[in-house]
Amino acid sequence: MGYVPQPDIEAGQHLVDALFKIGPAHAEAALNEGDLEPYERRRGIQFEPWQAELIVEMSKAYLHEAHDARKINAEPPFEEAKAMWRWVRNAKAEKQWDKVRPQTKGASTTWPSSAISKSA
């Protein structure tokens, strides 16, 4: 399908890294600050309160996007990936169109009734 790079992050990459090392979510629940404590303890670090809050908020956003992505027409959460998403969506539509379109020059332009939308 193609590789879509992550958006550039100007600052805080270490917090994003921590989020994914801990695990962005637990089953269907976002992380809470208690989930960060074992990670901090094992590494001998302590997040500042704003950092812990930010990691929890990123976990919630991750879970929200994971749920939204299940929708059939869900768009990617950042602009750079939307062009790739549209390309894939259009390629799928083109394949469907190719299945019902006459395949040879001079072929009948009468479309099979299954190709005609009933709602049109």
JOURQUI-V314325 format. One record per pair of residues at least 24 apart in sequence whose C-alpha atoms are under 10 Angstrom apart, sorted by sequence separation. I is the first residue (numbers start at 1). J is the second residue. D is the distance in Angstrom with one decimal. If there is no record, write none. Layout:
BEGIN
I_J_D, I_J_D
END
This chain:
BEGIN
31_55_8.1, 32_56_5.7, 31_56_5.6, 32_57_9.0, 30_56_7.1, 31_57_8.5, 30_57_8.5, 31_58_9.0, 32_59_8.5, 30_58_8.8, 31_59_5.8, 32_60_9.3, 30_59_5.3, 31_60_7.4, 29_59_8.8, 30_60_5.2, 24_55_8.8, 25_56_9.3, 29_60_8.1, 30_61_8.6, 15_47_9.3, 24_56_8.8, 30_62_8.3, 31_63_9.6, 19_52_9.8, 25_58_9.7, 26_59_9.4, 30_63_6.5, 24_58_7.9, 25_59_6.0, 29_63_7.6, 30_64_9.2, 19_54_9.6, 20_55_9.8, 24_59_5.2, 25_60_7.9, 28_63_7.5, 15_51_7.3, 19_55_6.1, 23_59_8.6, 24_60_8.4, 27_63_9.5, 28_64_10.0, 15_52_8.7, 18_55_8.0, 19_56_8.3, 24_61_9.5, 25_62_7.8, 26_63_9.5, 16_54_9.4, 17_55_9.8, 24_62_6.8, 25_63_6.8, 28_66_9.8, 12_51_9.1, 15_54_8.1, 16_55_7.4, 19_58_7.7, 20_59_9.2, 24_63_7.7, 28_67_9.4, 15_55_6.5, 19_59_7.2, 12_54_9.8, 16_58_8.1, 15_58_9.3, 16_59_9.7, 19_62_10.0, 7_77_9.9, 7_78_7.2, 6_78_8.6, 7_79_8.6, 7_80_7.1, 6_80_8.3, 7_81_8.6, 5_80_8.0, 6_81_8.2, 4_80_7.8, 5_81_7.6, 4_81_5.9, 3_81_9.3, 4_82_9.3, 4_83_9.6, 4_84_7.2, 3_84_8.6, 4_85_9.1, 2_84_7.7, 1_84_8.7, 2_85_9.7, 1_85_9.4, 1_87_9.6, 2_88_9.0, 1_88_7.2
END
